[in-house]
Amino acid sequence: MVDLSVSLAGLELDNPVIPASGVFGYGQEYKDFYDINVLGSISVKGTTAEPRFGNPTPRIAECKEGMLNSVGLQNPGIAEVVGRCLPELKKIYRKKVILNVSGFSVDEYAYCAAAAEKADNVGIIEVNVSCPNVHDGGMAFGTKPENVLAVTRAVKKASTRPVFVKLSPNVTDITETALAAAEGGADGISLINTLVGMRIDLKTRRPVLAAKSGGFSGPAIFPIALRMVYQVFEAVKLPIMGIGGISSAEDVMEMMLAGATAVQVGAANLVSPTACRDIINDLPRVMKKYSVTKLSDIIGEAHK
Ligand code: SIN
């Protein structure tokens, strides 16, 4: 018997595999494919104070080994998420979930976190200071350490739940924003969000995305995400959710060796809707292959 359980800032997870925010909605789309209760947790779509339609289309572009999105934080707003989406999710998923909150001001982040106090199935607040697809919000916060510090402090004050700050890779040194989040009182770090990229259509000779650029995700970014998780693990003594191009049980173990306590799987769910379940099912085989009986034992082992 192998043990897949991990403890994430006080939240006990059966296994470390979590669908990343933005690829799993509020859980409903996936319930017909498999019993989503096998998931360690779920990070729900990034939520803002008011409903948002998002960016104009096209807002998805396929690439080799990945994809670009410029969704622009489409969501029904925090009142609807707390009043309907989270209670609906509770009917089909019995564990605690991660509420990803975003905003255009420090107050908006804090407002969303405070509103989530009413939702008893929220186990962690994930502060998205790294969405590359909106002006004056998201990444505009996440690339400046002083903003990360201010947002983290405000959300910590507004919430009784553990707070993870989701960092942008679009910086020179990700340890600076990780340290700012730690100084602001973060209970953990999620990294990485997408890398800014673009495609140009040869026929129209114009950018494929209406927003011109978008966030690149998928297997191609895995080595970058892994390197940043490794760096952040050395810089701050906080639990990490590793995100970026994870698509196999081997990738999960590599991320954990770099320092992740749990992982979020993003684009792989859009390639195969059963990706997370398949990874969880395959973990025992890969653990046995590498003589691991307790998965949490390998967290950060690559640093020894
Ligand atoms: C989006 O809605 O634009 C994607 C969210 C993100 O990258 O944080």
Residues whose N, C-alpha, C, O or C-beta is under 5 A from the ligand:
A	BS01	SIN	G22 S70 V71 G72 L73 Q74 S130 C131 P132 N133 G215
